[in-house]
Amino acid sequence: MTAGDVGIGIVGYGMMGKAHSFGYTVAPVMRPLRHRPHLRVISGRDREKVASAAAAYGIGTWLDDWRELVQRPDVDIVDICTPPGSHAEIAAAAAAAGKAVICEKPLAVSYLQAAAAVAAVEKAHVLNAVGFNYRRLPAVSLMKRMIDEGAVGEIRLLRATWLSDEFVDPAIPFDWRFDRSIGGTTIADLGSHVIDMTTWMAGPIAEVSGQSVTFVRERSGRKVTVDDASSALVRFDSGARGVFEMARTAVRRPCDFTLEVNGDRGTLVFEYARLNELRYGDGGDRSELYGMRRIRAEHPLHPYARDWWPIGQGVGYGSSFVNHLGDLLDRWPDKPWEPDFAQGAAVQAVCDAIERSAAERRWVEVAEVMDNRTPSPAASPPPTHKVGR
Ligand SMILES: NC(=O)c1ccc[n+]([C@@H]2O[C@H](COP(=O)([O-])OP(=O)(O)OC[C@H]3O[C@@H](n4cnc5c(N)ncnc54)[C@H](O)[C@@H]3O)[C@@H](O)[C@H]2O)c1
């Protein structure tokens, strides 16, 4: 049922270059696609490494310059898998060349940069999407569907954490992740997923109060310019309240993310370590059943389940890329993609607001970041006491 071929050019051969190559390769195996993706070309700065990645990922051509990649006539979609500080420039060049653009998260390292990327794709009228792949895990998708269907009632509270140990060891050498201008913050690296999923489920965030800390301030003799860990209190437009925590310094926590929603009628909990399941507490259950039931998000009635293995076999991280890229290809070439750059920029505004709040020790409205406003004096009373670092 393939209606046509789509040429893919991937910029960046690292972990995400591999994950996206996997997604394009496996999607047509698992589900009928209207358009078959062809991995035409991959680019990277290191010729030896990009050549060996191209061979491993089954991509016929490699280049050492992304500028050449975005101009190629056999590329319909430019898929950006490089560090965040490079996204906006590559996206703008790809859009100007008339290519659809898929960009890894976070969309940029600042709201201003993200807004420029949005302006570029809108001006060029090209399809655009941000790599918030975790939405497409079956259990996370089911959580969203259950919330929309009223399973928890009106959302009152949201709790989300993303904990990793990738920055624990002070001997880890300096790389792009420790440089604010190219890697962005931990708030954006881990928090952008949390912000995307919670706003997808509960609507926009109005204001935040954040705190940030950097425990290891120097690596390989260079100054670390990003936070190791941050957290935030959050108020949604709807009035719901949230608590977010993102840390790359949580010992023996590999990539543990959790989402919990408490409504006036029920509770839903997702834990990444058990990614095929949801826990659901239904306030309408008989009292003898007090507690939470464990839902296996693999039934053929559940999102994406029909595309995967028989019930009970489960899926993993890779399925989120297969589902994400498969959904985008299904909508090629004329149906809008989701989440798009505008949603990526809205997430970036929340990241910037948390960062600003932590730096200035006050609640920050997200609109203040989007309008590039400075706060009214009443909104930021001076601190009445001195606090350590
Ligand atoms: N969605 C997810 O699950 C997920 C997971 C990990 C990373 N990411 C995101 O994917 C992006 C890439 O991360 P990764 O883990 O693949 O990184 P990586 O370090 O494994 O690979 C980065 C790639 O970009 C290239 N590169 C490095 N510095 C560059 C620069 N200054 N300019 C241009 N290219 C440069 C490298 O040569 C390499 O090809 C980041 O935005 C990251 O936040 C997303």
PDBQT file of the ligand as one rigid body, heavy atoms in Angstrom, charges set to zero:
ROOT
HETATM    1  N1  LIG A 401      14.562  11.722  21.864  1.00  0.00    +0.000 N 
HETATM    2  C1  LIG A 401      15.448  11.059  22.562  1.00  0.00    +0.000 C 
HETATM    3  O1  LIG A 401      15.157  10.014  23.164  1.00  0.00    +0.000 OA
HETATM    4  C2  LIG A 401      16.859  11.572  22.617  1.00  0.00    +0.000 A 
HETATM    5  C3  LIG A 401      17.865  10.819  23.258  1.00  0.00    +0.000 A 
HETATM    6  C4  LIG A 401      19.193  11.314  23.228  1.00  0.00    +0.000 A 
HETATM    7  C5  LIG A 401      19.478  12.509  22.606  1.00  0.00    +0.000 A 
HETATM    8  N2  LIG A 401      18.461  13.228  22.019  1.00  0.00    +0.000 N 
HETATM    9  C6  LIG A 401      18.744  14.518  21.343  1.00  0.00    +0.000 C 
HETATM   10  O2  LIG A 401      19.336  14.243  20.068  1.00  0.00    +0.000 OA
HETATM   11  C7  LIG A 401      20.320  15.231  19.744  1.00  0.00    +0.000 C 
HETATM   12  C8  LIG A 401      21.656  14.535  19.462  1.00  0.00    +0.000 C 
HETATM   13  O3  LIG A 401      22.022  13.785  20.615  1.00  0.00    +0.000 OA
HETATM   14  P1  LIG A 401      22.890  12.428  20.507  1.00  0.00    +0.000 P 
HETATM   15  O4  LIG A 401      22.745  11.714  21.813  1.00  0.00    +0.000 OA
HETATM   16  O5  LIG A 401      22.584  11.711  19.253  1.00  0.00    +0.000 OA
HETATM   17  O6  LIG A 401      24.354  13.058  20.436  1.00  0.00    +0.000 OA
HETATM   18  P2  LIG A 401      25.705  12.359  19.981  1.00  0.00    +0.000 P 
HETATM   19  O7  LIG A 401      26.802  13.069  20.681  1.00  0.00    +0.000 OA
HETATM   20  O8  LIG A 401      25.611  10.861  20.110  1.00  0.00    +0.000 OA
HETATM   21  O9  LIG A 401      25.762  12.674  18.410  1.00  0.00    +0.000 OA
HETATM   22  C9  LIG A 401      25.797  14.018  17.987  1.00  0.00    +0.000 C 
HETATM   23  C10 LIG A 401      26.034  14.090  16.488  1.00  0.00    +0.000 C 
HETATM   24  O10 LIG A 401      26.129  15.472  16.142  1.00  0.00    +0.000 OA
HETATM   25  C11 LIG A 401      27.438  15.777  15.639  1.00  0.00    +0.000 C 
HETATM   26  N3  LIG A 401      27.895  17.026  16.271  1.00  0.00    +0.000 N 
HETATM   27  C12 LIG A 401      28.490  17.159  17.450  1.00  0.00    +0.000 A 
HETATM   28  N4  LIG A 401      28.730  18.468  17.716  1.00  0.00    +0.000 NA
HETATM   29  C13 LIG A 401      28.259  19.151  16.666  1.00  0.00    +0.000 A 
HETATM   30  C14 LIG A 401      28.210  20.523  16.357  1.00  0.00    +0.000 A 
HETATM   31  N5  LIG A 401      28.736  21.439  17.178  1.00  0.00    +0.000 N 
HETATM   32  N6  LIG A 401      27.654  20.883  15.181  1.00  0.00    +0.000 NA
HETATM   33  C15 LIG A 401      27.150  19.966  14.355  1.00  0.00    +0.000 A 
HETATM   34  N7  LIG A 401      27.165  18.619  14.602  1.00  0.00    +0.000 NA
HETATM   35  C16 LIG A 401      27.724  18.235  15.748  1.00  0.00    +0.000 A 
HETATM   36  C17 LIG A 401      28.322  14.620  16.046  1.00  0.00    +0.000 C 
HETATM   37  O11 LIG A 401      29.384  14.487  15.133  1.00  0.00    +0.000 OA
HETATM   38  C18 LIG A 401      27.315  13.461  15.998  1.00  0.00    +0.000 C 
HETATM   39  O12 LIG A 401      27.141  13.031  14.663  1.00  0.00    +0.000 OA
HETATM   40  C19 LIG A 401      20.344  16.201  20.923  1.00  0.00    +0.000 C 
HETATM   41  O13 LIG A 401      19.505  17.287  20.634  1.00  0.00    +0.000 OA
HETATM   42  C20 LIG A 401      19.757  15.375  22.075  1.00  0.00    +0.000 C 
HETATM   43  O14 LIG A 401      19.098  16.177  23.047  1.00  0.00    +0.000 OA
HETATM   44  C21 LIG A 401      17.194  12.774  22.004  1.00  0.00    +0.000 A 
ENDROOT
TORSDOF 0
